[in-house]
Amino acid sequence: MFSNCRRILSCGRISHHLFPRNGSNNSTVKKRVQDVGHKVSKEIKSYALTKYVDYVRNYDKILEVRFPKAMKVYRVFSVGIKDLYQDTKAFVKVKNLIRNAKKNGGGIHCLGLKDMEIFYRMPREMLRVSPVLLISALPFANYIIFPLAYLLPKQLLSSHFWSLQQRRDFALHDHKKCVQHFRPVFRCMQARISSVSEKNLEEKLSKILSKLASGVHPTVEEILDLKILFQGEPFHLNCLYPRHKNQLLKVHGMHTLWSRRRRLSQRAEEILNKDRALKREGVATLSLEELRSACFIRGLNPSNMRIEDMAKYLEQWIAVSVHIEPSTYSLILHCPILLAYNEPTNRVLIQ
């Protein structure tokens, strides 16, 4: 009982100290209490805000754990759209550069290799991905078209949405289809030996084709010795038989339905423009992926090849292409057969 009384008296003294009956000190105490409460409230809000920001910052990780497949699709399209937008801006810039260069008597030849790649690549990329982007703009259509495009990236999406492994796999798949037509083009060339009027040229052509048949490639000098055969009969684009022309289109991954000669000429011009830019900048400036891409474009499968071997092939190719004019476009189109027909990495793809 006495202990309880002491506690009551003690509380009374404390309360008298904190809240004195003197009115002059009441306002000071209340102000102190309000300041303490405001400070505590501010700290609580700051703590809550910090926790909320951390939660939002890591929300994608939370979603990735709970919905891994959905987040993978989201990342593919979010990154792909950004890359596509950047390359589209670069393409517009390159088009303006070419337009201004033409006013000053120049043209596409003033472009660097990367700008030239964008100039030639982006129209095909935009054409491939445009249906997906247009359909996704319709109400609720994105719930259908995006998963479908994710399942069929090669058919419905541009390379901006592909992973590095997908880019390699798709390039190898396309090249494998092209390599199947190397031999038919070689047979078409053999069938035209008798069309060569000059005996000396006929013998040289026969020698080169015999080398290819025996597993050996002709030298750059031997190829250039036959350059005249690609200026007229029998291998100028205007002189090719329909079957020869169709097989040559397939070697370069093109369809055979319409404007065959014009599209072959455009492809030769594209390759030559890239060759000139590559010669200016040097093969040594290419990254590994750029080196692989350059080999695929020029008829060589770079899989499992050393960097030195890929560079050597490109140097040989450029040694031929520097001597090509519009009248001999057909020669550069036949170079995959003349320079890469017997390459081991190509032979393994032939069924």
Secondary structure by P-SEA (a helix, b strand, c coil): caaaaaaaaaaaaaaaaaccccccaaaaaaaaaaaaaaaaaaaaaaaaaaaaaaaaaaaaaaaaaacaaaaaaaaaaaaaaaaaaaaaaaaaaaaaaaaaaaaaccccccccaaaaaaaacaaaaaaaaaaaaaaaacccccccaaaaaaaccccccccccccaaaaaaaaaaaaaaaacaaaaaaaaaaaaccccccaaaaaaaaaaaaaaaacccccaaaaaaacccccccccccccccaaaaaaaaaaaccccccaaaaaaaaaaaaaaaaaaaaaaaccccccaaaaaaaaaaaccccccccaaaaaaaaaaaaaaaaaccccaaaaaaacccccccccaaaaaacc
